[in-house]
Each structure stands twice: as C-alpha cells, then as structure tokens.
Amino acid sequence: MFAEDHIFLHTCCAPCLIAPYYSLRECGRDITAFWYNPNIHPYTEYKLRLDTLKNFAAEENFRLICHDDYALEEFVTNAVSRLDERCGYCYDTRLKAAAITAKENGYRIFSTTLLYSKFQNHDLICSMAEKYAKAYGLNFYYEDFRLLWKKGIELSKARGMYRQKYCGCIFSEKERYLGK
C-alpha cells in the first residue's frame, strides 16, 4: 500500500502533467503517473505524446505505469457510434482503466490530468471519477488544475516538450483543421 499522500495520476500527456506535477510535489505529494490513452490518433501523435511523457518521467525520476495500447479500431468503433457523446466515452474509458489499475497496484487515491485542460468537460470528468472511486474503493483526488493552465504552458515550452495541437482523437484533429 502507498502512503495517503501518494496519488495515482492518469496522465494524458506531459504538457498537461507538468504544472500539476510540480504543484502536487510542492504540497508534499508523491506521484505515480499512468498512461492509458487509446483515444490519441494517428499513431505518430500517440507515440510523440508517450515518448515526451517517458522523457519527463525519466528526467524527474517519478514512477510511470504505461498501458501502451494503441486501440484504434476499438476507440473509433465506440466513438463513432456516439459522436455527440464521444468525449464522455473517452473519459469513461480512461478513468475506469485508471481506477482499476490503481486498485490492482495498491493505490488508495487517483486523479487525472484531464482536470488541467480548460477544453474538457470538468463536471463530467469529476462525476465519472467519483463513480469509479466508489466502485473500486478508492478516493478521488480533486483539484482544479485549470488554474495552472498558463503556468503549464510556460513550463512545457521552457522544457522544450512536444506540445500537441488538439485533444487527441481523430475527430478533434478534424475540428482543429476544419473548425466545429
């Protein structure tokens, strides 16, 4: 079992992790980052984000657990069948995996860097995370990491991190280029 100050943190990418990571460390929290992002496409984007996170973990010497599963077909099949609710499907898939993996590895607390992005549905993320915390006997650590938005941009640029231009899914990439 891990100490009460140890957070199992689902991580979508290093630029979204950097400011929350430093903030949590300043508060005395230990972090284990968890990579599970079957939503990120194409593969070159997926690989760039994962490699950037691995480099950050190595530089900062924190534990990183990777569920490295490029599940293009499964993600697209499920997302396309509910295009208007695809973000909910995406959050649900990743938060459930985070809670299960946290429980299996003896963690008591989990959270997500999805709480960092001002572009994500914060309330939906929190309600899903709370649902999985209850289902798996965990505590969900909530902090409004959006307050660290500008700091994260500054820190990730200063570190020369690869910074993506869209959420991750192929549909958000389309929106990036063609607009909503």
DRENSEMI-990732 format. One record per atom (N, C-alpha, C): residue in three letters; x, y, z. Coordinates in steps of 0.05 Angstrom, whole numbers, plus 5000, padded with zeros to 4 digits. Layout:
# residues N
ALAXYZ
...
# end
This chain:
# residues 180
MET501749765000
MET500050005000
MET501750255000
PHE500750454987
PHE502150714986
PHE501150895007
ALA502751085014
ALA502051285035
ALA499751455025
GLU498351575043
GLU495951735037
GLU496651975019
ASP499152055019
ASP499852285002
ASP500652204974
HIS500451954967
HIS501351854941
HIS498951844922
ILE499151974899
ILE496951994880
ILE497651844855
PHE495851674847
PHE495951534821
PHE494551714801
LEU496151824783
LEU495152044766
LEU495051964737
HIS492551914727
HIS492251864699
HIS493252114684
THR494952064664
THR496252284651
THR495852274621
CYS494652484610
CYS494152484581
CYS496652554565
CYS498352724576
CYS500852804563
CYS502652954582
ALA505152984576
ALA506953124593
ALA506353424596
PRO505553564575
PRO504953854579
PRO502553894598
CYS500653704599
CYS498353734617
CYS499153644645
LEU501253494648
LEU502253394674
LEU504053594688
ILE505653734673
ILE507953874685
ILE507154074708
ALA505254244704
ALA504554434725
ALA503154294748
PRO501254114744
PRO500153964766
PRO502253794781
TYR504053684767
TYR506253524779
TYR507853694799
TYR508753924790
TYR510354094807
TYR508754204830
SER506254274825
SER504454374846
SER503954154868
LEU503453914859
LEU502953694878
LEU505553634894
ARG507753634880
ARG510353574894
ARG510953794915
GLU510254044908
GLU510754264928
GLU509054224953
CYS506754094950
CYS504954034972
CYS505753774987
GLY507953654979
GLY508853414992
GLY507653154981
ARG506353164959
ARG505052924947
ARG507052774930
ASP506952514932
ASP508452334913
ASP506552264890
ILE507652234867
ILE506052184843
ILE507051924829
THR505151764820
THR505651564800
THR503851634777
ALA505151684754
ALA503551754730
ALA502651494716
PHE500351514703
PHE499251284689
PHE498451364661
TRP499551234642
TRP498951284614
TRP497051074603
TYR494751164596
TYR492750994581
TYR491051184565
ASN491551204539
ASN490251394522
ASN489751274494
PRO487851094493
PRO487250974467
PRO485751164448
ASN485251394457
ASN483851604441
ASN485751754423
ILE488351734427
ILE490251904412
ILE490851784385
HIS490351934365
HIS490851844337
HIS491752074320
PRO493352034300
PRO494451784290
PRO496651684307
TYR497851454299
TYR499951324315
TYR502351504320
THR503051664301
THR505351844304
THR504852044327
GLU502452134329
GLU501652324352
GLU501752174378
TYR500651934378
TYR500651764402
TYR503551724412
LYS505251654394
LYS508051594401
LYS509551844411
LEU509152064398
LEU510352314407
LEU509552384435
ARG506952364441
ARG506052424468
ARG507152234489
LEU507151974482
LEU508151774501
LEU511151814506
ASP512651854485
ASP515551894487
ASP516252144504
THR514652364499
THR515052604515
THR514552554544
LEU512452404550
LEU511852344578
LEU514052164590
LYS514951964576
LYS517051794586
LYS519651954592
ASN520252144574
ASN522652314579
ASN522252484604
PHE519952594608
PHE519452764631
PHE519652584657
ALA518452354656
ALA518652174679
ALA521552104686
ALA523152054665
ALA525951984670
ALA527452224681
GLU526952454670
GLU528352704680
GLU527652764709
GLU525052724716
GLU524152794743
GLU524252554762
ASN524852324752
ASN525052074768
ASN522552004783
PHE520252014769
PHE517751914782
PHE516851664768
ARG515251504781
ARG514351254770
ARG512251304749
LEU512451154727
LEU510551174705
LEU509750894698
ILE507150844699
ILE505950594691
ILE504650634664
CYS505450484644
CYS504350514617
CYS502650284609
HIS500250334602
HIS498450134589
HIS498550224560
ASP500550134546
ASP501250224519
ASP499550054499
ASP497150154494
ASP495250004477
ASP494150194456
TYR495250174432
TYR494250344411
TYR491750214399
ALA489550264411
ALA486950124404
ALA485350284385
LEU486350334361
LEU485050494341
LEU482250394335
GLU481950144328
GLU479450034319
GLU477350044341
GLU478049964365
GLU476149964388
GLU475250254394
PHE477150434395
PHE476450714401
PHE474550824380
VAL475350804355
VAL473750924333
VAL471050794332
THR470850534334
THR468250394333
THR466450504355
ASN467450534379
ASN465750624401
ASN465150924400
ALA467051074391
ALA466651364389
ALA464751444367
VAL465051304344
VAL463351384321
VAL460451304326
SER459951104343
SER457251024348
SER455751224366
ARG457251414378
ARG456151614395
ARG457751874392
LEU457851974368
LEU459452214362
LEU458952444380
ASP456452504386
ASP455752734403
ASP456652694432
GLU457052444440
GLU457952384467
GLU460652254468
ARG462252284448
ARG464752144446
ARG466652224469
CYS466552474477
CYS468352554499
CYS467652404525
GLY465152374530
GLY464252214553
GLY465251934552
TYR465051814528
TYR466151544525
TYR469151534530
CYS470451734520
CYS473351754523
CYS474151784552
TYR472951964566
TYR473552004595
TYR472951744610
ASP470651624605
ASP469751394619
ASP471851164616
THR472651114592
THR474550904586
THR477150944601
ARG478251184600
ARG480851234613
ARG480651244644
LEU478451364654
LEU478251384683
LEU477751104695
LYS476150944682
LYS475750674692
LYS478350514692
ALA479850534671
ALA482450394670
ALA484350504692
ALA484250764697
ALA485950874718
ALA485150764745
ALA482550754751
ALA481550664777
ALA482250364780
ILE481850204760
ILE482449924762
ILE485449874766
THR487050014751
THR489949984754
THR490950084781
ALA489850304790
ALA490550404817
ALA489950194838
LYS487550084837
LYS486749884856
LYS488549634855
GLU489049534831
GLU490649304827
GLU493549334837
ASN494449584837
ASN497249634846
ASN497449744874
GLY495249744889
GLY495349824917
GLY495250114923
TYR494350274904
TYR494050564909
TYR491350614923
ARG491150824938
ARG488650904951
ARG487351144938
ILE488951304924
ILE488051554914
ILE488651574884
PHE486751664868
PHE487351714840
PHE486251974831
SER487352074809
SER486352324797
SER487152314767
THR486752544754
THR487352554725
THR488252834717
THR489952844698
THR490753104686
THR488653214667
LEU486553054662
LEU484353164646
LEU483153414661
LEU483553434687
LEU482653664702
LEU484253914697
TYR486453884682
TYR488154114675
TYR487054274651
SER485954134632
SER485154264607
SER482554424610
LYS482754674601
LYS480454844601
LYS478554774578
PHE479354584561
PHE477654504538
PHE476054254544
GLN476454124567
GLN475053884574
GLN472653944592
ASN470753754592
ASN468353784608
ASN468953704637
HIS469653904653
HIS470653864680
HIS468553724698
ASP466053804696
ASP464053674713
ASP463653384707
LEU463653324681
LEU463253044673
LEU465652874682
ILE468052974679
ILE470452834688
ILE470252774718
CYS469452974733
CYS469252934762
CYS467152724770
SER464852744757
SER462752554764
SER463552264757
MET464852234734
MET465751964726
MET467951864745
ALA469852034752
ALA471951954770
ALA470851884797
GLU468952034807
GLU467651964833
GLU466251694831
LYS464951644809
LYS463551384805
LYS465551154807
TYR467851184794
TYR469850964795
TYR471250954821
ALA471651174835
ALA472751164861
ALA471051004880
LYS468451054879
LYS466550904895
LYS466450604888
ALA466450554862
ALA466250274852
ALA468650104860
TYR471050234862
TYR473450084867
TYR474650144895
GLY473150274912
GLY474050324939
GLY476450504941
LEU476550704924
LEU478750894923
LEU477751174931
ASN479651354935
ASN479051634938
ASN479751774913
PHE478051954904
PHE478652114880
PHE479752384891
TYR482152444882
TYR483352704890
TYR482452914870
TYR481053114880
TYR480153334862
TYR481853584868
GLU482753704846
GLU483853964847
GLU483354094820
ASP482554344820
ASP482054484794
ASP484754564782
PHE485954384767
PHE488554434755
PHE488354644733
ARG485954714725
ARG485754924704
ARG486955184713
LEU487155224739
LEU488355464750
LEU491355484743
LEU492455254735
LEU495355234729
LEU495855244698
TRP493755304683
TRP493855294654
TRP496255444642
LYS496455704648
LYS498555864637
LYS501355774647
LYS501455704672
LYS503955604683
LYS504955354669
GLY503055174663
GLY503754924648
GLY504754984621
ILE503555174607
ILE504555254580
ILE507355354582
GLU507855534601
GLU510555644604
GLU512655434611
LEU511955254630
LEU513855054638
LEU514454854615
SER512354774601
SER512754574580
SER514354694557
LYS513854944550
LYS515455074529
LYS518355114538
ALA518755184563
ALA521455224573
ALA523054964573
ARG521654734576
ARG522954474576
ARG523254364547
GLY522054504528
GLY522254414500
GLY520554164495
MET518454134510
MET516653894506
MET515153914480
TYR514553684469
TYR512753674446
TYR509953754457
ARG508853954443
ARG506154054451
ARG504254004429
GLN502253844434
GLN500253764414
GLN498353994409
LYS497053974386
LYS495254194378
LYS492254124380
TYR491653884389
TYR488853804392
TYR488653594415
CYS486253554423
CYS485653374446
CYS486953104443
GLY486752984420
GLY487952724416
GLY486452544396
CYS483852554397
CYS482352374379
CYS482352484351
ILE481852314333
ILE481952384304
ILE479752584298
PHE477552584314
PHE475352764310
PHE476153054319
SER477653064340
SER478653334349
SER480753444331
GLU482253264318
GLU484153364298
GLU482653484274
LYS480553354266
LYS478953464244
LYS477853744252
GLU476753764276
GLU475754024286
GLU477954234286
ARG480354154293
ARG482554344293
ARG482954464266
TYR482854304245
TYR483354404218
TYR480954514204
LEU478654404210
LEU476254494196
LEU474254654213
GLY474854674238
GLY473054824256
GLY470654654264
LYS469354744285
LYS466954594295
LYS464554654278
# end
